[in-house]
Amino acid sequence: MAAACTRALGKLGGAFLRAPVVHRSATASYLLGNGFRRAYCSRGTGLRSKLLSARSGGGRLLGCAFLLGGGLGWYQTVKVSVQQHMAEDKQVRDALNYLCALKLVLYQYKTCPFCSKVRAFLDYHGAAYEIVEVNPVMRQEIKWSTYRKVPILMVNGELQLNDSSVIISSLKTLFLSKDKNLTDIIHCYPEMKSVNDRGREVTEYNNKYWLMLSEAETAALYPQKGMQKEEMKWRQWADDWLVHLISPNVYRTTGEALASFDYIVREGKFGTVEGFFAKYVGAAAMYIISKRLKIMCGLDMKHGFLDFHPTDTTWTESSWGEAVFGVLRVMEGLQAFQDMMDNTKVKHWYRRMERAALNHEGRA
C-alpha cells in the first residue's frame, strides 16, 4: 500500500513538472481545493496567486514537492522492507547457530528402523550429530542408562531423550518455538510405565506425536484444517504398522533371511562369535517367525502400501514423510526394497526424499 502511494506521488510530481504552465496552475488549483481558494483568494494577489503563478515558479515548486514526497515515501518503504528481510535472516541465522551449538550424540543400531527415523530427521534438518553404535547383545555403550532401548539422544552431554517419536517431536518443537527450551519441552512428554500381557514392563510416552507450539505457531505450521491430525495419523502409522511390515518381507525365503542378517551383522557392532550366531541362528528364527506373521496377519509390502501413495511435496516437507523415509531406508540393498520400488508408487517420492535429506532442505 505504501509503495503504491509512493509511486502515485512520484508520477504526479513528474506529470506536474512536464505539464504546460496553464495546465499546471489549474491542476494545482484543483488539488488545493475550495477551502484554499476561500482562505486566500479574497486578498486578490495573495498566497494563492504567488504559489500558482507560472512565472513565479509556484507550479514547478509544487511538482518538486510531490517528487520529494514520493522519494521520501519510497525510501521509507525500501527501508522497512530491508529491515524486515534482515530480521527474518537474523532469525534464520540464530536458529541455525543454535542448532549447530547443540552437541547431539545418537546411540543406535544402524539397521533399526526407529533409529533410522531419527537419523532421517536430523539429516533433513541439517543437524550435526555423532553416532555411537550399540552392541545389540551386551549393550555396554548404554550401561549408564536405565532406559535400555535405542535410540537414545544425548543433548550437550546432560539431557537424555528416549523414544524416536519423542526425540523428533521435542527437537521439532525446539526448532519452531520462539520461547521454549528443551528441558521444558521434554516435560510435555511424560513417561508412563505399565505391564503388558506377557508380564513385561513397558515404557510409553504420552503426547509423543504432538508438537508443543503456541496457537500462532501451530496455525503457521498447519495452515489448512486437518493437517495436524493428518501428520499425527501417518507418524503413528509408521510406528505401529509400517515398521512391522519389514520383517515378513525381508525374511521371505531362507536366502533372503541369510542376506538380511549378513547385512545386520556387517553394519552392526557384533563380536565374531556374536555375529556368527546372529547370522545363522537369527536368520533361521526370523524366517520362521516372519512366516507365521504373514499367515496370521496377511502382512506383505504390497498390501501395506495400498493406501500409501506419497506423490505430492507434502510428503517431502513433513515430519511423517521423514519418518516413513527413515523406516524404509533400513531395507536398502535387500531384495524386498527393490521389490517395493518396482511394485509400488513409492519410488519417485523416496528418491526425492533421499535428495532432500542429503541436501538438508529442512534447514529452510
C-alpha positions in Angstrom: 0.0 0.0 0.0 2.8 2.4 1.0 4.7 1.6 -2.1 1.7 2.2 -4.3 1.0 5.6 -2.8 4.7 6.5 -3.2 4.7 5.6 -6.9 1.5 7.6 -7.3 3.1 10.7 -5.8 6.2 10.3 -7.9 4.1 10.0 -11.1 2.0 13.0 -10.1 5.1 15.1 -9.5 6.7 14.1 -12.7 3.5 14.9 -14.7 3.2 18.2 -12.9 6.7 19.3 -14.0 6.1 18.2 -17.6 2.7 19.8 -18.0 2.2 23.2 -19.7 2.1 26.2 -17.4 -1.7 26.8 -17.7 -2.5 23.1 -17.0 -0.1 23.0 -14.1 -1.8 26.0 -12.5 -5.2 24.6 -13.0 -4.2 21.2 -11.6 -2.6 22.8 -8.5 -5.7 24.9 -8.0 -7.9 21.8 -8.1 -5.6 19.9 -5.7 -5.5 22.7 -3.2 -9.3 22.8 -3.2 -12.1 25.3 -2.5 -11.0 25.9 1.1 -7.7 27.2 -0.1 -9.4 29.5 -2.6 -11.8 30.9 0.1 -9.0 31.5 2.5 -6.6 33.2 0.2 -8.3 34.4 -2.9 -10.2 37.2 -1.2 -6.9 39.0 -0.8 -6.5 39.3 -4.5 -2.8 38.9 -5.1 -2.4 36.6 -2.1 -0.5 33.4 -1.4 -2.5 31.5 -4.0 -1.5 33.8 -6.8 2.1 33.7 -5.7 2.1 29.9 -5.3 0.4 29.1 -8.6 1.9 31.8 -10.7 3.6 30.0 -13.6 6.1 32.8 -14.0 7.0 32.8 -10.3 7.7 29.1 -10.5 5.0 28.0 -8.0 3.8 25.1 -10.1 7.3 23.8 -10.6 7.8 24.2 -6.8 4.6 22.1 -6.1 5.7 19.5 -8.6 9.1 19.2 -6.9 7.3 18.9 -3.6 5.3 15.9 -4.9 8.5 14.3 -6.2 10.3 14.9 -2.9 7.4 13.4 -1.0 7.3 10.4 -3.3 11.0 9.9 -3.0 10.9 10.1 0.8 8.0 7.6 0.8 9.8 5.2 -1.5 12.9 5.5 0.7 10.9 4.6 3.8 9.2 1.7 2.0 12.5 0.2 0.9 14.0 0.8 4.4 11.1 -1.1 6.1 11.3 -3.9 3.6 15.1 -4.2 4.1 14.7 -4.2 7.9 12.1 -6.9 7.7 14.3 -9.1 5.5 17.2 -8.5 7.8 15.1 -9.5 10.8 14.0 -12.7 9.0 17.5 -13.5 8.0 18.7 -13.0 11.6 16.0 -15.3 12.9 17.1 -18.0 10.5 20.8 -17.4 11.3 20.0 -17.5 15.1 18.1 -20.8 14.6 20.9 -22.4 12.6 23.5 -21.2 15.1 21.5 -22.6 18.0 21.1 -25.9 16.1 24.8 -26.0 15.4 25.6 -25.2 19.0 23.8 -28.3 20.2 26.0 -31.3 20.8 23.9 -34.3 19.8 25.1 -37.9 20.3 22.8 -40.6 18.9 23.1 -44.1 20.4 21.7 -46.5 17.9 21.6 -49.8 16.0 22.2 -48.8 12.4 19.7 -51.3 11.0 16.9 -50.4 13.5 14.0 -48.6 11.7 13.4 -46.4 14.8 17.0 -45.2 14.9 16.9 -44.6 11.1 13.8 -42.4 11.6 15.8 -40.1 13.9 18.8 -40.0 11.5 16.5 -39.1 8.7 15.0 -36.2 10.8 18.4 -34.9 11.8 19.8 -35.2 8.3 16.8 -33.4 6.7 17.1 -30.5 9.2 20.9 -30.3 8.8 21.7 -31.0 12.5 25.3 -32.1 13.2 25.4 -35.3 15.4 27.7 -38.0 16.5 26.8 -41.7 16.3 27.6 -44.4 18.9 26.8 -47.8 17.6 25.5 -50.1 20.4 26.2 -53.8 20.6 22.8 -55.4 20.4 23.8 -58.3 22.8 25.7 -56.7 25.6 24.7 -53.0 25.2 27.7 -51.8 27.2 27.5 -48.5 25.4 24.3 -47.6 27.2 25.0 -49.3 30.5 24.8 -45.9 32.2 21.1 -45.6 31.2 18.2 -47.1 33.0 16.3 -46.9 29.6 17.7 -49.9 27.8 16.4 -49.4 24.3 17.6 -47.4 21.3 17.5 -44.8 20.0 18.8 -42.5 22.8 19.8 -39.0 22.0 22.1 -37.1 24.4 22.0 -33.3 24.2 25.0 -31.4 25.4 26.1 -34.4 27.4 23.4 -33.7 30.0 19.8 -34.1 28.7 18.7 -37.6 27.6 15.9 -38.1 25.1 14.3 -41.5 24.7 12.0 -42.9 22.0 12.3 -42.0 18.4 8.9 -40.2 18.2 9.6 -38.2 21.4 13.1 -37.2 20.0 11.6 -36.0 16.8 8.7 -34.1 18.4 10.9 -32.5 21.0 13.5 -31.3 18.5 11.0 -30.0 16.0 9.2 -28.1 18.7 12.6 -26.6 19.7 13.3 -25.6 16.1 10.0 -23.9 15.6 9.2 -22.4 19.1 10.5 -19.0 20.0 10.2 -19.2 23.8 10.8 -22.8 24.9 13.9 -24.6 25.9 14.5 -28.3 25.5 14.3 -29.1 29.2 10.8 -27.6 29.4 9.7 -29.3 26.2 10.5 -32.9 27.3 8.3 -32.4 30.4 5.4 -32.3 27.9 6.1 -36.0 27.1 5.7 -37.8 30.4 7.0 -41.3 30.8 4.3 -43.9 31.5 5.3 -47.4 32.7 2.9 -50.4 32.6 3.0 -54.2 32.4 2.0 -55.9 29.1 0.1 -59.1 28.5 3.3 -61.2 28.9 4.1 -59.7 32.2 6.9 -57.5 31.0 7.3 -53.8 32.0 7.0 -51.5 29.1 7.5 -47.7 28.8 5.4 -45.4 26.8 5.2 -41.7 26.3 2.2 -39.5 26.3 1.6 -36.9 23.5 4.6 -38.2 21.6 3.1 -37.2 18.2 2.2 -33.7 19.3 4.4 -30.6 18.7 4.2 -28.3 21.7 3.7 -25.0 19.9 1.7 -21.8 20.6 -1.6 -21.2 18.9 0.1 -18.8 16.4 3.0 -21.2 15.7 0.6 -24.1 15.2 -1.5 -22.0 12.8 1.6 -21.1 10.8 2.8 -24.7 10.6 -0.7 -26.2 9.8 -2.5 -23.5 7.7 -5.1 -25.9 6.5 -7.8 -27.7 8.6 -6.9 -31.3 9.4 -3.2 -31.0 8.6 -2.1 -31.6 12.2 -4.3 -34.7 12.6 -3.0 -36.0 9.2 0.6 -35.7 10.4 -0.1 -37.5 13.6 -2.0 -40.2 11.9 0.9 -41.0 9.5 3.6 -40.8 12.1 1.7 -43.3 14.2 1.1 -45.5 11.1 4.8 -45.6 10.5 5.4 -46.8 14.1 2.5 -49.2 14.6 2.2 -50.6 11.1 5.0 -49.9 8.6 7.8 -51.0 10.9 6.1 -54.4 11.4 5.8 -54.8 7.6 9.6 -55.1 7.3 10.2 -58.5 9.0 7.7 -60.5 6.9 9.2 -59.0 3.7 13.0 -59.2 4.3 12.8 -62.8 5.6 10.6 -64.3 2.9 13.0 -67.1 1.9 15.9 -68.7 3.7 18.3 -67.0 1.2 16.7 -63.6 1.9 16.8 -64.2 5.7 20.6 -65.0 5.5 21.2 -62.0 3.3 19.3 -59.8 5.7 21.2 -61.0 8.8 24.5 -60.8 6.9 23.7 -57.1 6.3 22.6 -56.6 10.0 25.9 -58.2 11.3 28.1 -56.3 8.8 26.5 -52.9 9.6 26.1 -53.5 13.3 28.5 -53.9 16.2 28.9 -57.6 16.8 31.8 -59.7 18.0 33.0 -62.6 15.9 31.0 -65.3 17.9 28.0 -63.0 18.3 28.0 -62.2 14.6 28.1 -65.9 13.7 25.2 -66.9 15.9 23.2 -63.7 15.0 23.6 -64.5 11.3 22.7 -68.2 11.2 20.5 -68.7 14.3 18.8 -65.3 13.9 18.1 -65.8 10.2 16.5 -69.2 10.9 14.4 -67.9 13.8 13.2 -64.8 11.9 12.4 -66.9 8.8 10.0 -69.0 10.9 8.6 -66.0 12.8 8.0 -64.0 9.6 6.1 -66.9 8.0 3.8 -67.1 11.0 3.3 -63.3 11.0 2.5 -63.2 7.3 -0.1 -66.1 7.6 -1.7 -64.7 10.8 -1.8 -61.0 9.7 -1.6 -61.2 6.0 1.3 -58.8 6.0 3.2 -58.0 2.9 4.8 -54.9 1.5 2.4 -54.6 -1.5 -0.6 -54.9 0.8 0.8 -52.4 3.3 1.2 -49.7 0.6 -2.3 -50.0 -0.9 -3.3 -46.7 0.8 0.1 -45.2 0.8 0.7 -43.1 -2.3 3.2 -40.3 -1.4 3.1 -38.4 -4.7 3.0 -34.8 -3.6 5.5 -32.5 -1.9 3.7 -32.6 1.4 5.3 -36.0 2.0 8.7 -34.5 1.5 8.2 -31.4 3.7 6.5 -33.1 6.7 7.6 -35.0 9.8 5.6 -38.0 8.7 7.4 -38.1 5.4 10.8 -38.0 7.2 9.6 -40.8 9.5 8.4 -43.1 6.7 11.5 -42.5 4.7 13.6 -43.3 7.7 11.8 -46.6 8.3 12.1 -47.7 4.6 15.7 -46.7 4.4 16.9 -49.7 6.5 15.9 -52.1 3.7 18.2 -50.6 1.1 20.3 -53.2 -0.6 17.9 -56.0 0.2 15.6 -57.7 -2.3 12.5 -56.6 -0.6 13.5 -53.0 -1.0 13.9 -53.5 -4.8 10.5 -55.2 -5.0 8.9 -52.3 -3.2 10.5 -49.8 -5.5 9.3 -51.8 -8.6 5.8 -52.7 -7.5 4.5 -49.7 -5.5 4.2 -45.9 -6.1 6.9 -45.1 -3.6 9.9 -44.8 -5.9 9.8 -41.2 -7.1 8.9 -39.9 -3.7 11.6 -41.9 -2.0 14.3 -40.6 -4.3 13.0 -37.0 -3.8 13.1 -37.5 0.0 16.6 -39.0 -0.3 17.8 -35.8 -2.0 16.0 -33.6 0.5 17.8 -35.3 3.4 21.2 -35.3 1.6 20.8 -31.5 0.9 19.5 -30.7 4.4 16.4 -29.0 2.9 14.7 -28.8 6.2 17.0 -26.0 7.4 14.9 -23.5 5.4 
